[in-house]
Amino acid sequence: VTYPDGSKDNVDVTVTVEQPDAPAEQPDWKDDKGKPGDKVEIPNTGGDVPEGSTVETEGPGKAEIDENGNLIVDIDEDAKPGDKIVVIVKDKDDNEIDRVVVEVEQPTPGDKGKDSDKYQPEYPDSTGKPGEKTEIPLTPGDLPEGTKCELDTSTVPAGWDVTIGENCKLIVVPGKDAKPGQTADIKVNFTYPDGSTDTATAHFVVAEVDGGKKVIQEGGLAQTGAQVAGVAGIAAAMIAAGLGLAFTRRRRAGDES
């Protein structure tokens, strides 16, 4: 230190070097492989994913980070074996955090790929009476565990009660004012564990209500009540005509005597 009059002093200053703060651990995803149409899930083996992080992809596919920090890479169905999907993860300031490569593998012979290609859920055509419950089973019923089925309510007629039961069984109760012969094509949407989807349609026809016509069995032929009444009327007319003819004959005989 030099003063204005030219005199000087020395002052010692001690500086201690401390251990630097450890940098925050970055998230880390490993390279992986997958077949065309696959959805590859790559777990995060590093630190937490910074808020506001974004994902960019290069190649035949797209990617996202799920709520658990896993990197989900969806490979295009038309991707070729040997193709590579490069996934670039950046923070909110556009700084690159990690770069992951997913290589497209050769499909297994006979492998149809997605669950929606392997399974074909269907509902048989069904009938039911107004106000009565009809259960329609799904065929086949061996869908993969974790499959979700959801009713498309826009296909349910007004006044009908339609629900989905165990094993995606369809339970249909037509409205009490439903007319015989009325039809409904009720749709159910399926989501498989691999994310692929399907739709099945149940064709339903409202049946005739019991008691509309009474069926009577006579002489091996079924006749309705109206038909029987018609026959009875004809028989009564014939009997009446016969009595009239007999009375006329008696009267003529009396006249002659």
TAZIKA-V880425 format. One record per helix or strand. SS is the DSSP state (helix for helix, strand for strand). FROM is the first residue (numbers start at 1). LEN is the number of residues. If there is no record, write none. Layout:
# TAZIKA-V880425
{{SS,FROM,LEN} {SS,FROM,LEN}}
This chain:
# TAZIKA-V880425
{{strand,2,1} {strand,8,1} {strand,32,4} {strand,39,4} {strand,54,5} {strand,61,5} {strand,71,5} {strand,84,7} {strand,96,10} {helix,115,4} {strand,122,2} {strand,126,3} {strand,133,4} {strand,138,2} {strand,148,4} {helix,153,3} {strand,161,4} {helix,166,3} {strand,170,4} {strand,183,9} {strand,197,10} {strand,215,4} {strand,221,4} {helix,225,32}}
